[in-house]
Amino acid sequence: MNMTLPDDSRGDGQSATPRPIEFAAKDGFPLHGDLFAGSGNGPVVLISAATGAPRTFYNKFAAWLVQYGSKAVLTYDYRGMPGSPKQATCNGRINLKDWALLDFPAAASRLQAHAPGHAMVGIGQSFGGHAFGLSGVADQFERYALIAANSGYFGNIKEPLKSYIAMNFVGIPVTWLLGRTARWMGLGEGIPATVFADWARWCRRPDYFFDDAALPETERFALVTTPMLSIGMTDDPWGTPTAIDAFIRHYEAAEIKQIWVSPQDGDGSAIGHLGFFRSKHKQTLWPLAGDWLLDRKLPAKA
């Protein structure tokens, strides 16, 4: 189950300085983000995080996109994550679906307010790719990049039994005791217990959240026509070819190009589920997504 964040997951360490902002979701929940503004005229870019990843994890990439030509880039923290207020709750409970149905649209709206009428694109890692289809605002994006966006069903990943036991027989009791995940669990920042429970429940279903009758918003996937680029990592234990195909097939009306990158495409070290955004891949992997987002240029082997 370990998806530990890479070492350079905090701070941006770049010349482009983010401006901390606060904005509210439709239900009034306050969210925090970092807005990077540049002098370029490329599309504005919304970056949506993987489960457990703070917005600062993406700030180096955001700064790089601004230097690459984007007019503005927004990173943000989902509700219940340490970067957003802990005391605010929605009816006493934070659900994983809230990140997609409420937080993602709010972030998109805030980014559009920065540059009204300007072209907007997006990139989502893992759950950030799920949120795009569930959000109901996919038509506001000219294109989207999916990074390690896959079905979380245990049967589709490597070491399914080990992950099943770790999540259900260790993770659920620990999170209910502590109120959120612990850092030693290897899931990044603390995830609220209720969010973790939703995630674990979906991972037990063969078609992931598409099997959840209480989530009718999954019907929105079939309506998405936004062109997408899906980038998978050959050494990702969660985003296996089977898991990624099981997820992206639900974007049945969209044109999706796929590309697989291996450690040899970077510096030879492991990439895994979260490593794509490590700054050491600035020269090798980042342009694969950057060229697609800003110029709609597909990688040669897509």
C-alpha positions in Angstrom: 0.0 0.0 0.0 3.0 2.3 0.3 2.8 5.4 -1.9 5.3 7.5 0.0 5.8 11.0 -1.4 9.2 11.7 -3.0 11.7 13.6 -0.9 11.2 16.9 -2.8 7.5 17.1 -2.1 7.6 20.2 0.0 8.2 23.8 -1.1 8.7 24.9 -4.7 12.3 25.9 -4.7 11.8 27.9 -8.0 12.0 31.5 -9.1 8.3 31.7 -9.7 6.7 32.6 -6.3 3.2 31.3 -5.6 0.5 33.5 -4.1 -1.5 31.7 -1.4 -5.2 32.1 -2.0 -8.4 31.1 -0.3 -11.7 30.3 -2.0 -14.9 28.6 -1.1 -16.6 25.5 -2.5 -20.3 25.6 -3.4 -21.3 24.4 0.1 -19.2 27.2 1.7 -16.2 25.0 2.7 -13.0 27.2 2.6 -10.2 25.8 0.5 -6.6 26.9 0.1 -4.4 27.0 -3.0 -1.3 28.4 -4.5 -1.7 30.6 -7.6 1.3 30.9 -9.9 1.0 33.8 -12.4 3.3 34.2 -15.4 3.9 36.5 -18.3 3.2 33.8 -21.0 -0.1 33.6 -22.8 -0.5 29.8 -22.8 -3.6 28.2 -21.2 -4.1 28.4 -17.5 -3.6 25.0 -15.8 -5.4 23.4 -12.9 -3.4 20.8 -11.1 -5.4 18.3 -9.1 -3.7 16.1 -6.6 -3.5 12.4 -5.9 -5.0 11.1 -2.6 -2.7 12.1 0.2 -0.6 14.5 -1.8 -0.5 18.1 -0.6 -0.5 21.0 -3.1 3.1 21.8 -2.4 4.0 18.4 -3.9 3.1 19.9 -7.3 4.5 23.4 -6.9 7.8 22.8 -8.6 5.9 21.5 -11.6 3.5 24.5 -11.4 6.4 27.0 -11.4 7.9 25.1 -14.3 4.7 25.3 -16.3 4.6 29.1 -15.8 8.2 29.4 -17.1 7.2 27.1 -19.9 4.6 29.6 -21.1 1.4 29.1 -19.1 -0.5 32.3 -18.1 -1.3 30.9 -14.7 -1.3 27.6 -12.7 -3.3 26.7 -9.6 -2.5 24.0 -7.1 -4.9 23.4 -4.2 -5.6 21.2 -1.2 -8.8 19.1 -1.0 -11.0 19.6 2.1 -9.8 17.7 5.1 -6.2 17.7 4.0 -3.7 19.5 6.3 -3.4 22.4 3.9 -7.2 23.2 4.2 -8.9 24.1 7.4 -9.3 21.1 9.7 -12.2 22.5 11.7 -14.6 23.0 8.8 -16.7 20.0 7.9 -19.7 19.3 5.7 -22.6 17.9 7.8 -20.0 16.6 10.2 -18.4 14.3 7.6 -16.0 14.7 4.7 -16.5 12.3 1.9 -14.1 11.4 -0.8 -16.6 12.3 -3.5 -16.7 15.8 -2.1 -13.2 16.3 -3.5 -14.5 15.7 -7.0 -18.1 17.1 -6.8 -17.3 20.2 -4.8 -13.6 21.0 -4.5 -12.5 20.4 -8.1 -15.3 22.7 -9.6 -14.5 25.4 -7.0 -10.8 25.3 -8.0 -11.6 25.5 -11.7 -13.9 28.4 -11.1 -11.2 30.3 -9.1 -8.6 29.7 -11.8 -11.0 31.0 -14.5 -11.7 34.1 -12.4 -8.0 34.9 -12.6 -8.1 35.0 -16.4 -11.7 35.3 -17.6 -12.3 33.8 -21.0 -8.8 32.4 -21.3 -8.3 28.8 -22.4 -8.1 26.4 -19.4 -6.5 22.9 -19.3 -5.8 20.5 -16.5 -3.7 17.7 -15.2 -4.7 15.2 -12.5 -2.6 12.6 -10.8 -4.4 9.4 -9.6 -7.6 10.8 -7.9 -7.1 14.1 -9.8 -8.0 12.1 -12.9 -11.0 10.6 -11.2 -12.2 14.0 -10.1 -12.2 15.3 -13.7 -14.8 12.9 -14.8 -17.0 13.2 -11.7 -16.9 17.0 -11.5 -19.5 17.9 -14.1 -17.2 20.7 -15.4 -15.0 18.7 -17.8 -16.4 20.6 -20.7 -14.7 23.8 -19.4 -11.3 22.3 -20.2 -9.8 22.3 -23.6 -7.7 19.2 -22.8 -6.6 17.2 -19.8 -3.6 15.0 -18.8 -4.1 11.9 -16.7 -1.0 10.9 -14.6 -1.2 7.4 -13.1 -5.0 7.6 -13.1 -6.3 4.1 -12.6 -9.1 2.0 -11.1 -8.1 1.3 -7.5 -9.7 -2.2 -7.4 -7.3 -4.6 -5.6 -7.7 -7.2 -8.3 -6.0 -5.0 -10.9 -2.9 -4.0 -9.0 0.3 -5.7 -8.1 0.4 -7.5 -4.7 -3.4 -7.3 -4.3 -3.6 -9.4 -1.1 -0.9 -7.5 0.7 -2.6 -4.2 -0.2 -6.0 -5.5 0.7 -4.8 -6.5 4.2 -2.9 -3.3 4.7 -5.8 -1.1 3.8 -8.7 -3.0 5.4 -7.2 -4.8 8.5 -4.6 -2.1 9.4 -5.6 1.1 7.7 -9.3 1.3 8.6 -8.8 0.5 12.4 -5.9 2.9 12.6 -7.7 5.8 10.9 -10.8 5.4 13.0 -8.7 5.4 16.1 -6.6 8.5 15.1 -9.2 10.3 12.9 -6.9 10.2 9.9 -4.1 8.2 8.3 -0.7 8.1 10.0 2.5 9.1 8.2 4.0 5.6 8.8 1.3 4.1 6.6 3.1 5.6 3.6 0.1 7.5 2.2 1.5 11.0 2.3 -0.3 13.6 4.3 -3.0 12.7 6.8 -6.2 11.6 5.0 -9.5 11.9 7.1 -10.8 8.6 8.3 -14.1 9.0 6.5 -12.3 9.7 3.2 -10.0 6.7 3.8 -13.1 4.5 4.4 -14.6 5.6 1.1 -11.4 4.8 -0.7 -11.1 1.4 0.9 -14.7 0.5 0.1 -14.2 1.5 -3.6 -11.0 -0.5 -3.8 -13.0 -3.6 -2.8 -15.3 -3.2 -5.8 -14.4 -4.8 -9.1 -15.4 -1.6 -11.0 -14.1 0.7 -8.3 -16.5 3.7 -7.6 -18.4 2.9 -10.8 -20.0 0.1 -8.8 -21.2 2.5 -6.1 -24.9 3.0 -6.5 -24.7 6.0 -4.2 -22.5 7.8 -6.7 -24.8 8.5 -9.7 -22.3 11.2 -10.9 -20.3 8.4 -12.5 -22.7 8.8 -15.4 -20.9 12.0 -16.3 -17.9 10.1 -17.6 -19.8 9.0 -20.7 -20.5 12.6 -21.5 -16.9 13.8 -21.4 -15.5 14.7 -24.9 -12.4 16.6 -23.7 -9.3 15.2 -25.5 -7.0 13.5 -23.0 -3.4 12.2 -22.7 -3.0 9.3 -20.2 0.6 8.8 -18.9 1.3 5.6 -17.1 4.5 4.4 -15.4 5.8 0.9 -16.1 7.0 0.4 -12.5 3.7 1.7 -10.9 2.3 -1.0 -8.6 -1.1 0.6 -8.6 -1.4 2.0 -12.1 -0.9 -1.3 -14.0 -2.0 -1.5 -17.6 -5.1 -3.5 -16.5 -5.9 -0.9 -13.8 -5.5 2.1 -16.1 -7.5 0.5 -18.9 -10.3 -0.4 -16.4 -10.5 3.3 -15.5 -10.1 5.2 -18.8 -12.6 3.0 -20.6 -15.3 4.9 -18.8 -14.4 8.0 -20.8 -16.1 6.4 -23.7 -16.8 9.5 -25.8 -13.4 11.1 -25.3 -10.3 10.8 -27.5 -7.6 9.4 -25.3 -4.0 8.9 -26.3 -1.8 6.7 -24.0 1.9 6.7 -23.3 3.9 4.6 -21.0 7.2 5.8 -19.5 9.8 3.7 -17.7 12.6 4.6 -15.3 15.0 4.5 -18.3 13.0 7.4 -19.8 14.0 9.5 -16.8 17.3 9.1 -14.9 17.0 5.3 -14.4 15.6 5.5 -10.8 12.2 4.3 -9.8 9.2 6.5 -10.8 6.3 4.5 -9.3 2.8 5.9 -8.6 3.8 9.4 -7.6 7.3 10.0 -8.8 6.4 11.7 -12.2 6.4 15.1 -10.5 9.9 14.9 -9.0 11.9 17.8 -10.2 14.7 15.6 -11.5 12.3 14.7 -14.3 12.1 18.3 -15.5 14.1 17.7 -18.6 12.8 14.3 -19.5 9.3 13.6 -18.3 7.7 16.9 -17.7 7.8 18.1 -21.3 5.6 15.1 -22.2 2.8 16.6 -20.2 3.8 20.3 -20.7 3.8 20.1 -24.5 0.3 18.5 -24.5 -1.2 21.0 -22.0 0.2 24.2 -23.5 0.5 23.3 -27.2 -1.6 20.1 -27.7 1.6 18.4 -28.9 1.5 14.7 -28.3 4.6 12.7 -27.3 6.1 10.8 -30.3 5.3 7.4 -28.9 1.7 8.2 -27.8 
